[in-house]
Amino acid sequence: MAGNFWQSSHSQQWILDKQDLLRERQNDLLALNEDEYQKIFIFFANVIQVLGEQLKLRQQVIATATVYFKRFYARNSLKNIDPLLLAPTCILLASKVEEFGVISNSRLISICQSAIKTKFNYAYTQEFPYRTNHILECEFYLLENLDCCLIVFQPYRPLLQLVQDMGQEDQLLSLSWRIVNDSLRTDVCLLYPPYQIAIACLQIACVIMQKDTTKQWFAELNVDLDKVQEIVRAIVNLYELWKDWKEKDEIQMLLAKIPKPKPPPQR
């Protein structure tokens, strides 16, 4: 995505303060503790990833959809819209904004139905309950809540520039790219500019690959290293949470604890 990040709505309206974020979540955190809340968002990021892959979307589109999903719930309770409805709605909107091409509504619904039945049957015992009209109505609500701020700058482009500058593209790009994908399961995309996220993911990749020679390169970067370390901690905490989480055993219980919106539509 070309353009100036610092003049964008992403920079000016959607880099949020952590205290504000926690304050907005207080109602949901009456029903869920913080780990449970994060596990629910990990699960739905996985849902968006699977739906996106089955629709053969580029990773940029999937990442933008995930950011829309997180932005919506940064300002709203989980009970405002069922996350299972919002996830495909975010994919539909992101595919338009990222100029991927039109996804037919019937194909989107059909892939949601098959994914719930085959990939996520450990979480849902019933069929996908929504139809095209629900997704289109939800899209208007999503647009309103995003304040029509739809351009999302992702860490992928700065990451590519950084690894090229470091001269370690062959060894580090694939791993650091996967870490950027994983970072979408944390709050960092709501709290920090994408270039800082890219640096943090590259730093984690260097530690994993034991690239000690890169320390001087990081030291010479003109960047707020305290912020980078905060991002590193958030991603490492995600891996700690992930390591011990038995998703297939726990997720039905967690989904049952989500504050509920109005009943799903009658079929």
For each residue, the residues with C-beta under 8 A, 3 or more apart:
1: 60 151 152 153 154 157
2:
3: 7 8 151 153
4: 7 8
5: 8 10 11 153 193 194 195
6: 11
7: 3 4 11 12
8: 3 4 5 11 12 151 153
9: 12 13 14 147 149 151
10: 5 13 14 15 149 151 152 153
11: 5 6 7 8 14 15 153 193
12: 7 8 9
13: 9 10 147 149
14: 9 10 11 71 149 190
15: 10 11 190 191 192 193
16: 20 21 74 190 191
17: 20 21 191
18: 21 22 187 191
19: 22 23
20: 16 17 23 24
21: 16 17 18 24 25 74 187 190 191
22: 18 19 25 26
23: 19 20 26
24: 20 21 74 75 76
25: 21 22 28 29 37
26: 22 23 29 30
27: 30 77 79 259
28: 25 31 32 37 77 78 79 258 259
29: 25 26 32 33 34 37
30: 26 27
31: 28 257 258 259
32: 28 29 36 37 40 254 257 258
33: 29 36 37
34: 29 37 38
35: 38 39 241
36: 32 33 39 40 254 257
37: 25 28 29 32 33 34 40 41
38: 34 35 41 42 185 186 238 241
39: 35 36 42 43 241 245 247 250 251 254
40: 32 36 37 43 44 78 83 254 255 258
41: 37 38 44 45 70 73 185
42: 38 39 45 46 185 238 241 242 245 247
43: 39 40 46 47 123 247 251 254 255
44: 40 41 47 48 69 83 84 87
45: 41 42 48 49 66 69 184 185
46: 42 43 49 50
47: 43 44 50 51 84 87 115 120
48: 44 45 51 52 62 65 66 69 87 90 91
49: 45 46 52 53 62 66 181
50: 46 47 53 54 115 119 120
51: 47 48 54 55 87 88 91 111 112 115
52: 48 49 55 57 59 61 62 65 91
53: 49 50 56 57 62
54: 50 51 111 114 115
55: 51 52 91 95 103 107 108 111
56: 53
57: 52 53 61 62 91 94 95 100
58: 61 62 98 100
59: 52 62 63 156 181
60: 1 63 64 98 154 156
61: 52 57 58 64 65 91 94 95 98 100
62: 48 49 52 53 57 58 59 65 66 91 94
63: 59 60 66 67 152 154 156 181 184
64: 60 61 67 68 94 97 98 152 154
65: 48 52 61 62 68 69 87 90 91 93 94 95
66: 45 48 49 62 63 69 70 90 184 189
67: 63 64 70 71 152 154 184 189 190
68: 64 65 71 72 90 93 94 142 146 152
69: 44 45 48 65 66 72 73 83 86 87 90
70: 41 66 67 73 74 184 187 189 190
71: 14 67 68 74 75 145 146 190
72: 68 69 75 76 81 86 90 142 145 146
73: 41 69 70 76 77 78 83
74: 16 21 24 70 71 190
75: 24 71 72 145
76: 24 72 73 80 81 145
77: 27 28 73 80 259
78: 28 40 73 83 258 259
79: 27 28 258 259 260 261
80: 76 77 261
81: 72 76 85 86 138 141 261
82: 85 86 261 264
83: 40 44 69 73 78 86 87 258
84: 44 47 87 116 124 128 129 130
85: 81 82 88 89 130 134 135 138
86: 69 72 81 82 83 89 90 138 142
87: 44 47 48 51 65 69 83 84 90 91
88: 51 85 91 92 108 109 112 130 135
89: 85 86 92 93 135 138 139 142
90: 48 65 66 68 69 72 86 87 93 94 142
91: 48 51 52 55 57 61 62 65 87 88 94 95 103 108
92: 88 89 95 96 103 105 108 135 139
93: 65 68 89 90 96 97 139 142 143 150
94: 57 61 62 64 65 68 90 91 97 98 100
95: 55 57 61 65 91 92 98 100 101 102 103
96: 92 93 99 100 102
97: 64 93 94 150 151 152
98: 58 60 61 64 94 95
99: 96
100: 57 58 61 94 95 96 103
101: 95
102: 95 96
103: 55 91 92 95 100 107 108
104: 107 108
105: 92 108 109 132 135 136
106: 109 110 132
107: 55 103 104 110 111
108: 55 88 91 92 103 104 105 111 112 132 135
109: 88 105 106 112 113 128 130 131 132 135
110: 106 107 113 114
111: 51 54 55 107 108 114 115
112: 51 88 108 109 115 116 128 130
113: 109 110 116 117 127 128
114: 54 110 111 117 118
115: 47 50 51 54 111 112 118 119 120 128
116: 84 112 113 119 120 121 124 127 128
117: 113 114 121 127 128
118: 114 115 121
119: 50 115 116
120: 47 50 115 116 123 124
121: 116 117 118 124 125
122: 248 251 252
123: 43 120 251 252 255
124: 84 116 120 121 128 255
125: 121 252
126: 129
127: 113 116 117
128: 84 109 112 113 115 116 117 124
129: 84 126 264 265 267
130: 84 85 88 109 112 134 135 264 265
131: 109 134 135 265
132: 105 106 108 109 135 136
133: 136 137
134: 85 130 131 137 138 265
135: 85 88 89 92 105 108 109 130 131 132 138 139
136: 105 132 133 139 140
137: 133 134 140 141
138: 81 85 86 89 134 135 141 142
139: 89 92 93 135 136 142 143
140: 136 137 143 144
141: 81 137 138 144 145
142: 68 72 86 89 90 93 138 139 145 146
143: 93 139 140 146 148 150
144: 140 141 147 148
145: 71 72 75 76 141 142
146: 68 71 72 142 143 149 150
147: 9 13 144
148: 143 144
149: 9 10 13 14 146
150: 93 97 143 146
151: 1 3 8 9 10 97
152: 1 10 63 64 67 68 97
153: 1 3 5 8 10 11 157 193 194
154: 1 60 63 64 67 157 180 194
155: 158 159 180 183 194 195 197 198 201
156: 59 60 63 159 160 177 180 198
157: 1 153 154 160 161 194
158: 155 161 162 194 195 198 199
159: 155 156 162 163 173 176 177 180 198 201 202
160: 156 157 163 164 173
161: 157 158 164 165
162: 158 159 165 166 198 199 202
163: 159 160 166 168 169 172 173 176 202
164: 160 161 167 169
165: 161 162
166: 162 163 169 172 202 214 217
167: 164
168: 163 171 172 211 214
169: 163 164 166 172 173
170: 173
171: 168 209 211
172: 163 166 168 169 175 176 202 205 206 209 211
173: 159 160 163 169 170 176 177
174: 177 178
175: 172 178 179 205 208 209
176: 159 163 172 173 179 180 198 201 202 204 205
177: 156 159 173 174 180 181
178: 174 175 181 182
179: 175 176 182 183 201 204 205 235
180: 154 155 156 159 176 177 183 184 197 198 201
181: 49 59 63 177 178 184
182: 178 179 185 186 235 238 239
183: 155 179 180 186 188 189 197 200 201 231 234 235 238
184: 45 63 66 67 70 180 181 189
185: 38 41 42 45 182 238
186: 38 182 183 189 234 235 237 238
187: 18 21 70 190 191 234
188: 183 191 192 197 200 231 234 235
189: 66 67 70 183 184 186 192 194 197
190: 14 15 16 21 67 70 71 74 187
191: 15 16 17 18 21 187 188
192: 15 188 189 196 197 227 230 231
193: 5 11 15 153 196 197
194: 5 153 154 155 157 158 189 197 198
195: 5 155 158 198 199 223
196: 192 193 199 200 223 224 227 228 231
197: 155 180 183 188 189 192 193 194 200 201 231
198: 155 156 158 159 162 176 180 194 195 201 202
199: 158 162 195 196 202 203 218 221 223 228
200: 183 188 196 197 203 204 228 229 231 232 235
201: 155 159 176 179 180 183 197 198 204 205 235
202: 159 162 163 166 172 176 198 199 205 206
203: 199 200 206 207 218 228 232
204: 176 179 200 201 207 208 232 235 236
205: 172 175 176 179 201 202 208 209 211
206: 172 202 203 209 211 214 218
207: 203 204 210 211
208: 175 204 205
209: 171 172 175 205 206
210: 207
211: 168 171 172 205 206 207 214
212: 215
213: 216
214: 166 168 206 211 217 218
215: 212 218 219
216: 213 219 220
217: 166 214 220 221
218: 199 203 206 214 215 221 225
219: 215 216
220: 216 217
221: 199 217 218 225
222:
223: 195 196 199 227 228
224: 196 227 228
225: 218 221 228 229
226: 229 230
227: 192 196 223 224 230 231
228: 196 199 200 203 223 224 225 231 232
229: 200 225 226 232 233
230: 192 226 227 233 234
231: 183 188 192 196 197 200 227 228 234 235
232: 200 203 204 228 229 235 236
233: 229 230 236 237
234: 183 186 187 188 230 231 237 238
235: 179 182 183 186 188 200 201 204 231 232 238 239
236: 204 232 233 239 240
237: 186 233 234 240 241
238: 38 42 182 183 185 186 234 235 241 242
239: 182 235 236 242 243
240: 236 237 243 244
241: 35 38 39 42 237 238 244 245
242: 42 238 239 245
243: 239 240
244: 240 241
245: 39 42 241 242 250
246: 249 250
247: 39 42 43 250 251
248: 122 251
249: 246
250: 39 245 246 247 253 254
251: 39 43 122 123 247 248 254 255
252: 122 123 125 255 256
253: 250 256 257
254: 32 36 39 40 43 250 251 257 258
255: 40 43 123 124 251 252 258
256: 252 253
257: 31 32 36 253 254
258: 28 31 32 40 78 79 83 254 255
259: 27 28 31 77 78 79
260: 79
261: 79 80 81 82
262:
263:
264: 82 129 130
265: 129 130 131 134
266:
267: 129
